[in-house]
Amino acid sequence: MGAAGAVLRRDLTLFFRHRSDIINPLLFFIIVVTLVPLGVGPEESTLRVMAPGVVWVAALLAAMLSLEGIFRSDFDDGSLEQLVISPQPLALLVLAKVFAHWLVSGLPLVVLGPVLGASLFLPDRAMGTLVLSLLLGTPILSLIGAIGVALTVGVQRGGVLLSLLVLPLYIPVLIFGASAVSSAAAGLPVIGPL
């Protein structure tokens, strides 16, 4: 676990040195959710119905903004090649990188989700399900995104290609996450979508 821990520490240090890579997706998440009432109107009943989908779509798009940071700097400075040829298990090192990415991009979305859900009048009984669905879904988004980044890391300006690769794979996570929160808001069982 020593090499994976070192990769985790290194990536967290690099993420915190480039704070804009952390702040931009969070600001995007906040802006998208807060602009929805301005676009569709302030009716509480409309916002309550839309809240699960809006929060999940905003979280998905915010997660996509930060994907390229998983491997890009390592590819540019050659440390990605060192990870590949190291005697440590590559899967463990990649999981450490993905976990570091999730800690700085996914976990803040989980924390902010209930606050933004409350701003859209999401019922209190659905808040726990929102947190749980984001807690289960955002790591999946990071893992799927890591696959896409690994395939496009050598491509110059591969952001559009990355989006085209991962978006179809993100859709089931979006559907199940939003439907779990919608079920909880309606007072229905949520175990199926989760």
C-alpha positions in Angstrom: 0.0 0.0 0.0 3.0 2.3 0.2 3.3 3.1 -3.5 -0.5 3.7 -3.8 -0.4 5.9 -0.7 2.5 7.9 -2.2 0.6 8.3 -5.5 -2.5 9.4 -3.5 -0.5 12.0 -1.5 1.3 13.2 -4.6 -1.9 13.7 -6.6 -3.7 15.4 -3.7 -0.7 17.8 -3.3 -0.8 18.5 -7.1 -4.6 19.1 -7.0 -4.3 21.5 -4.1 -1.4 23.4 -5.8 -3.8 24.0 -8.8 -6.8 25.1 -6.8 -8.7 26.2 -10.0 -8.9 22.6 -11.0 -10.9 22.0 -7.8 -12.9 25.3 -7.7 -14.0 25.5 -11.3 -16.2 22.3 -11.3 -17.7 23.3 -8.0 -18.6 26.7 -9.2 -20.0 25.2 -12.3 -22.1 22.8 -10.2 -23.4 25.7 -8.1 -24.1 28.0 -11.0 -26.0 25.4 -13.0 -28.3 24.5 -10.1 -28.9 28.1 -9.1 -29.7 29.2 -12.6 -32.4 26.7 -13.1 -35.0 28.6 -11.1 -34.3 31.7 -13.1 -34.9 29.8 -16.3 -37.9 27.7 -15.5 -39.5 29.9 -12.9 -39.6 30.0 -9.1 -42.7 27.7 -8.7 -42.0 25.4 -5.8 -43.9 22.4 -7.2 -42.0 22.6 -10.5 -38.6 22.9 -8.9 -39.4 20.1 -6.4 -40.1 17.7 -9.3 -37.1 18.8 -11.3 -34.6 18.9 -8.4 -33.3 15.3 -8.5 -32.6 15.5 -12.3 -31.1 19.0 -12.1 -28.7 18.2 -9.2 -27.6 14.9 -10.9 -27.1 16.5 -14.4 -25.1 19.4 -12.8 -23.0 16.9 -10.9 -22.4 14.8 -14.0 -21.3 17.8 -16.0 -19.2 19.2 -13.2 -17.5 15.8 -12.9 -16.8 15.8 -16.6 -15.0 19.2 -16.3 -12.3 17.8 -14.1 -11.6 14.5 -15.9 -8.6 15.5 -17.9 -6.7 16.3 -14.8 -6.5 12.6 -13.8 -3.7 11.7 -16.1 -2.8 14.8 -18.2 0.0 16.3 -16.0 1.5 12.8 -15.5 1.5 12.2 -19.2 3.0 15.6 -19.9 5.9 15.2 -17.4 6.6 11.5 -18.1 5.6 10.3 -14.7 2.7 8.2 -16.2 5.3 6.1 -18.0 7.1 5.6 -14.7 3.9 4.4 -13.1 3.4 1.9 -16.0 6.9 0.4 -15.8 7.1 0.4 -12.0 7.0 -3.0 -10.2 3.9 -2.0 -8.3 0.5 -3.3 -9.5 -0.7 -0.8 -12.1 -4.3 -1.2 -11.1 -3.6 -0.2 -7.5 -1.7 2.9 -8.6 -4.5 3.9 -11.0 -7.1 3.4 -8.3 -5.1 5.6 -6.1 -5.1 8.3 -8.8 -8.8 7.9 -9.3 -9.5 8.0 -5.6 -7.5 11.3 -5.3 -9.5 12.7 -8.2 -12.8 11.7 -6.5 -11.7 13.2 -3.2 -11.2 16.6 -4.7 -13.9 16.6 -7.3 -16.6 14.1 -6.3 -16.7 14.4 -2.6 -17.3 18.2 -2.7 -20.3 17.5 -5.0 -21.6 15.0 -2.4 -21.3 17.7 0.3 -22.9 20.5 -1.7 -25.7 18.3 -3.2 -28.1 18.6 -0.2 -27.6 22.4 0.0 -28.4 22.8 -3.6 -31.2 20.3 -3.4 -32.7 22.3 -0.6 -32.5 25.5 -2.8 -34.7 23.6 -5.3 -37.2 22.6 -2.6 -36.2 18.9 -2.5 -38.1 17.3 0.4 -36.1 16.5 3.5 -37.0 12.8 3.2 -35.0 12.7 -0.1 -31.8 14.4 1.2 -30.4 11.2 2.6 -31.0 9.4 -0.7 -29.4 12.3 -2.6 -26.3 12.0 -0.5 -26.2 8.3 -0.8 -26.8 8.3 -4.5 -24.1 10.9 -5.1 -21.8 9.0 -2.7 -22.3 5.8 -4.8 -22.5 7.5 -8.2 -19.6 10.0 -8.2 -16.9 7.4 -7.7 -18.4 5.5 -10.6 -18.2 8.7 -12.7 -14.6 9.1 -11.8 -13.8 5.4 -12.6 -15.6 5.6 -16.0 -13.9 9.0 -16.7 -10.5 7.5 -15.9 -11.0 4.9 -18.7 -11.9 7.7 -21.1 -9.0 9.8 -20.1 -6.6 6.8 -20.4 -7.9 6.4 -24.0 -7.5 10.0 -24.9 -4.5 11.2 -22.9 -2.2 11.3 -25.9 -4.7 13.2 -28.1 -4.2 16.9 -28.4 -7.3 18.7 -27.3 -9.1 15.5 -26.6 -11.8 17.0 -24.4 -14.6 16.6 -27.0 -13.5 13.0 -27.8 -13.4 12.3 -24.1 -16.9 13.7 -23.6 -18.2 11.6 -26.5 -16.6 8.5 -25.0 -17.8 8.8 -21.5 -21.2 10.5 -21.8 -23.0 7.4 -23.0 -21.5 5.4 -20.1 -22.5 8.1 -17.7 -26.2 8.0 -18.7 -27.1 4.9 -16.6 -25.5 6.4 -13.5 -27.5 9.6 -14.1 -30.8 7.7 -14.6 -30.4 5.5 -11.6 -29.2 8.3 -9.3 -31.9 10.7 -10.3 -34.6 8.1 -10.1 -33.6 7.0 -6.6 -33.8 10.6 -5.4 -37.2 11.1 -7.2 -38.5 7.9 -5.6 -37.4 9.1 -2.2 -39.0 12.5 -2.8 -42.3 10.8 -3.7 -42.1 8.5 -0.6 -41.5 5.4 -2.6 -38.8 2.7 -2.0 -35.4 3.6 -3.3 -33.6 0.3 -3.1 -34.3 -0.6 -6.7 -32.6 2.3 -8.4 -29.7 2.3 -5.9 
